Structure formats: C-alpha cells, structure tokens
Amino acid sequence: QVQLVESGGGLVQPGGSLRLSCAASGTIFNSNTIDWYRQAPGKEREFVARISSGGGTFVTASVKGRFTLSRDNAKNTVYLQMNSLKPEDTAVYYCNARTLSGTALWPWGQGTQVTVSS
C-alpha cells in the first residue's frame, strides 16, 4: 500500500508564503510525474501544479508566478513553494501521481490545510 503524506500547511496572512511537502512511503516515485491538487470548502478538487520525473513543471494560470515546484529524489519528496498567497488559495492541498487517463494512481493522503486570511 502506497501512503502519501502532505505537510507544511497552516494559517498565513495574505502575501505570505508556505512550503508544502509531499512524501511517499511504500513506493519510490522518482519515475512518476507528481501533481498537486486543492479542494476548497464546497468545491471540487482541482488541479494546481505538476512536476515531471525530470523536474519539468507546469502550474495552472491562477497560481502562475506565485507557486513553484521542486523534487528531491533522494528523499522521495516533492515540494510546492507557495508565495504571494491569496485568500482564494485557501484549500486542502493534496498530491498524487496521475495516469495517462487522468485518474489518481495512488490512494489519496490526508492533505494539508492552507488557510490564507487576515
């Protein structure tokens, strides 16, 4: 069983920063593209950002220029650096791998709560 653990969330003021971590147990995901998703209250889970096995990244337009991704394969960990946070970034953030058909590859972790509020 693969276990995904997201961490690093918290309460932050608008304009602040957080660094989220996605760590996996039960698998080595060096060869996997890893996606970040978020789910705001009353909303569906939405795609936010992606990092490939080679380190290439893609982020959705709403976070472009504010969020960046990196990975440390030795630690089996992917990071999401979140800067210039806005209240609309408030959500539970999740990570997972994605199949070619667009489905989640592994069971979802617990997510990490990000709250941006003054």
C-alpha positions in Angstrom: 0.0 0.0 0.0 1.4 3.4 -1.0 0.9 6.1 1.6 1.1 9.8 0.6 1.7 12.3 3.3 1.3 16.0 2.7 2.6 18.5 5.2 3.6 22.2 5.6 0.2 23.8 5.6 -1.0 26.4 8.1 -2.6 29.8 8.6 -0.8 32.6 6.8 -1.6 36.3 6.1 -2.3 37.4 2.5 1.0 37.9 0.7 2.7 35.3 2.9 4.5 32.1 1.9 4.3 28.4 2.7 6.3 25.4 1.5 4.3 22.2 1.2 5.9 18.7 1.1 4.6 15.5 -0.4 6.3 12.4 0.8 5.6 8.8 -0.2 6.0 5.6 1.7 5.7 2.2 0.0 7.0 3.3 -3.4 9.8 5.2 -5.0 8.2 7.8 -7.2 11.4 9.1 -8.9 10.0 8.0 -12.3 6.5 9.4 -11.7 5.0 12.8 -12.6 3.5 14.2 -9.4 0.5 16.5 -9.3 -0.7 18.9 -6.7 -4.4 19.4 -6.2 -6.5 21.5 -3.9 -10.1 21.4 -2.6 -11.7 24.5 -1.2 -14.8 24.3 1.0 -17.8 23.4 -1.1 -15.8 22.9 -4.2 -14.5 20.0 -6.2 -10.8 19.0 -6.1 -8.9 20.9 -8.8 -5.5 20.5 -10.4 -2.9 23.1 -9.3 0.6 22.1 -10.4 2.7 19.3 -11.8 6.3 18.2 -11.8 7.8 15.6 -14.1 10.3 12.9 -13.3 12.9 15.1 -14.9 12.0 18.2 -13.0 9.9 20.0 -15.6 7.0 21.9 -14.1 3.6 23.2 -15.0 1.2 25.3 -13.0 -2.3 26.4 -13.6 -2.8 30.0 -14.6 -4.3 31.1 -11.3 -1.0 30.4 -9.5 1.5 31.1 -12.2 4.3 33.3 -11.0 3.5 32.5 -7.4 3.9 28.8 -6.9 7.0 26.8 -7.9 7.8 23.1 -7.6 10.8 21.0 -6.9 11.7 17.5 -6.0 14.4 15.7 -4.0 14.5 12.1 -5.3 17.0 11.1 -2.6 14.3 12.0 0.0 11.4 10.7 -2.2 9.8 14.1 -1.7 8.1 16.7 -3.8 7.8 20.4 -2.7 5.4 23.1 -3.6 6.7 26.6 -2.7 3.7 29.0 -2.4 4.4 32.7 -2.4 2.2 35.8 -2.5 -0.6 33.8 -1.1 -4.2 35.0 -1.6 -7.4 34.2 0.3 -8.6 32.2 -2.7 -5.7 29.8 -2.3 -7.4 28.6 0.9 -8.0 24.9 0.5 -6.8 21.4 1.5 -3.8 20.5 -0.7 -3.2 17.0 -1.9 -0.5 15.3 -4.0 -0.7 12.2 -6.2 0.5 10.7 -9.4 -1.7 10.7 -12.5 -2.3 8.0 -15.1 -2.5 8.8 -18.8 -6.3 8.6 -18.5 -6.3 11.3 -15.8 -7.1 9.2 -12.8 -5.2 9.2 -9.5 -2.6 6.5 -9.4 -2.4 6.0 -5.6 -4.8 6.4 -2.6 -5.2 9.9 -1.5 -3.4 11.1 1.5 -4.9 13.3 4.3 -3.9 16.5 2.6 -2.6 19.6 4.3 -4.8 22.6 5.2 -3.7 26.0 3.8 -5.7 29.0 5.2 -4.9 32.5 3.9 -6.7 35.1 5.9 -6.1 38.5 7.6 
